[in-house]
């Protein structure tokens, strides 16, 4: 009895990986074993960095709020403490947007926190 090999599925699997690694550098785009490892590693990085992206955006918001607070002679930590003391519940994303685009509204919030 001849050996049964599902070469159609194997080729399709290889083609899919090579199609995914199309823009990679060097052998990572066209050598099966190297491309497979590169693709698996890329998936790991993508999973990890979807969480890192949230951290980096929060960091960016804090930097923008801090810069806007410094224009009003106030530190970020004292500003956040003032928000909590006055029961003002606005998240950092909205505060950052206000600091960037609506300076008047942000200055009103700062005046309530001082």
C-alpha positions as CSV (number, residue, x, y, z in Angstrom):
1,X,0.0,0.0,0.0
2,X,1.5,3.4,-0.9
3,X,2.3,6.0,1.7
4,X,-0.5,8.6,2.1
5,X,0.7,12.1,2.3
6,X,-1.5,15.2,2.5
7,X,0.8,17.4,0.5
8,X,-2.0,19.8,-0.5
9,X,-2.7,20.8,3.1
10,X,1.1,20.9,3.9
11,X,1.7,23.2,0.9
12,X,-1.3,25.4,1.9
13,X,0.0,25.7,5.4
14,X,3.5,26.7,4.2
15,X,2.1,29.2,1.7
16,X,0.0,30.8,4.4
17,X,3.0,31.4,6.6
18,X,5.1,32.6,3.7
19,X,2.3,35.0,2.7
20,X,2.2,36.3,6.3
21,X,5.9,36.9,6.4
22,X,6.0,38.7,3.1
23,X,7.7,41.9,4.1
24,X,10.2,40.5,6.5
25,X,14.0,41.0,6.1
26,X,16.4,38.4,4.7
27,X,15.6,34.7,5.0
28,X,12.7,35.4,7.3
29,X,10.5,36.0,4.3
30,X,11.2,33.0,2.1
31,X,12.8,30.1,4.0
32,X,10.1,27.9,5.6
33,X,11.8,27.1,8.9
34,X,13.1,30.6,9.5
35,X,9.8,32.2,8.4
36,X,7.8,29.9,10.6
37,X,9.8,30.9,13.7
38,X,9.7,34.6,12.8
39,X,5.9,34.4,12.4
40,X,5.4,32.7,15.7
41,X,7.6,35.2,17.4
42,X,5.7,38.1,15.8
43,X,2.4,36.7,17.1
44,X,3.9,36.6,20.6
45,X,5.1,40.2,20.3
46,X,1.7,41.3,18.9
47,X,-0.1,39.7,21.9
48,X,2.3,41.3,24.4
49,X,2.3,44.7,22.8
50,X,-1.5,45.0,22.7
51,X,-1.1,45.3,26.5
52,X,2.0,47.5,26.4
53,X,0.2,49.9,24.1
54,X,-2.3,50.6,26.9
55,X,0.5,51.4,29.3
56,X,2.3,53.7,26.9
57,X,-0.9,55.6,26.2
58,X,-1.5,56.1,29.9
59,X,2.1,57.3,30.2
60,X,1.6,59.8,27.4
61,X,-1.6,61.1,29.0
62,X,0.2,61.7,32.3
63,X,3.0,63.5,30.6
64,X,0.6,65.8,28.8
65,X,-1.4,66.5,32.0
66,X,1.9,67.2,33.9
67,X,3.0,69.7,31.2
68,X,-0.3,71.5,31.3
69,X,-0.2,71.6,35.1
70,X,3.3,73.0,35.1
71,X,1.9,76.0,33.1
72,X,-0.3,76.7,36.1
73,X,2.6,76.3,38.6
74,X,1.2,73.0,39.9
75,X,2.8,69.5,39.9
76,X,1.0,66.5,38.5
77,X,0.8,64.7,41.8
78,X,-0.7,67.7,43.6
79,X,-3.2,68.1,40.8
80,X,-4.3,64.5,41.0
81,X,-4.5,64.8,44.8
82,X,-6.7,68.0,44.4
83,X,-9.0,66.1,42.0
84,X,-9.5,63.3,44.5
85,X,-10.0,65.7,47.4
86,X,-12.8,67.6,45.4
87,X,-14.4,64.4,44.1
88,X,-13.8,65.3,40.5
89,X,-13.8,62.0,38.6
90,X,-12.3,62.6,35.2
91,X,-10.0,60.0,33.7
92,X,-6.5,60.8,32.5
93,X,-7.5,60.3,28.8
94,X,-10.1,63.1,29.0
95,X,-7.9,65.3,31.1
96,X,-5.1,64.9,28.5
97,X,-7.5,65.8,25.7
98,X,-8.7,68.9,27.5
99,X,-5.1,69.9,28.3
100,X,-4.2,69.6,24.7
101,X,-7.3,71.1,23.0
102,X,-9.3,73.1,25.5
103,X,-7.0,75.1,27.7
104,X,-9.8,77.2,29.2
105,X,-11.7,74.2,30.6
106,X,-8.5,72.6,31.9
107,X,-7.6,75.9,33.7
108,X,-11.0,75.9,35.4
109,X,-10.4,72.4,36.6
110,X,-7.0,73.4,37.9
111,X,-8.4,76.4,39.7
112,X,-10.8,74.0,41.6
113,X,-8.0,71.8,42.6
114,X,-5.8,74.5,44.1
